[in-house]
Amino acid sequence: MSNKQKDTIGFSVLLILISTLGFSFFPIFGKIVFAGGANLATVIFGRFAIAAVLFWIITIKREGFPRLPLKTWLTLWGMGGICYSIQAGLYISSILFIPASLAALLLYAHPIIITVIAVLIKQEEFSRYKFAGLILSTFGLILVLGLALQGINSYGVILALSAAFVYSIYILIGNKVLKTTSALVSTTIISTSAALTYALIGLLSIGGLTWNLPWGTWLGIGGMALFSTVIAMLTFFEGIKRIGPTSATIISMTEPLMTVVLALILFDENLTLLQGIGGIFVVMGGIVAVISPSRNKIQQVNSSIN
């Protein structure tokens, strides 16, 4: 391998790591903005409204205004306005009840959930790799949660695992849509529809959208939009172009581990030794499932929207 090729691979890995760090900050920003008085509708609307504006600028500059079939438009709007809106709300809400580090580990049960669903609906063939991944992740979840959920808020756990399940459905749908449109265009439309959904929720819910917030809270929402959404997504997609979706996905599975470290440093959150080991097993199970050789293997090109 030439030095130029090594430099290209190194830069590609760096792009994915920047993306992963951005996504790992999402629950961290969530802790900050909730503590600053923002409600759920305001947080999600603010994140995606800012991101959507930036994505539209980039999309129109790079690709022009998207000309898509009506079916594709409706599918993307449904993905953002329904699937992703629900997933984002469940995930960020879970950190109100459980540590951000634990929520991140539970969300990363989604590669195994995807594998199970894909096998059940016959999108993938079952294999020894998938079985091994399922066993590893299941064992890891038992260690993370404990057999009796002792000392863990079960409601927060349900929210985080529900987010992982909805995320899996979102990815399965998204990988079909990506065959007809670019990742940038699909992300732009999904972000826009998610923002509009939470704008509607804010208008209809008691308390509505909260605008009178400290500047630090707005900075947190802005960081969530810029670093954990726009920069994270663009670097992930650029990394995929260079090293492929499988390698990118495997590298991005360091996300929950990054969140654990950040939560430990910033919030003094602590996981037990068994929970830490369990988290490693969860991630390992996901990696085994991703690298499983299969003629119909799902490539998670659009999976990194946390």
Secondary structure, 3 states (H helix, E strand, C coil): CCHHHHHHHHHHHHHHHHHHHHHHCHHHHHHHHHHCCCCHHHHHHHHHHHHHHHHHHHHHHHHCCCCCCHHHHHHHHHHHHHHHHHHHHHHHHHCCCCCHHHHHHHHCCHHHHHHHHHHHCCCCCCCHHHHHHHHHHHHHHHHHHCCCCCCCCHHHHHHHHHHHHHHHHHHHHHHHHCCCCCHHHHHHHHHHHHHHHHHHHHHHCCCCCCCCCCHHHHHHHHHHHHHHHHHHHHHHHHHHHHHCHHHHHHHHCCHHHHHHHHHHHHHCCCCCHHHHHHHHHHHHHHHHHHCCCCCCCCCCCCCCCC
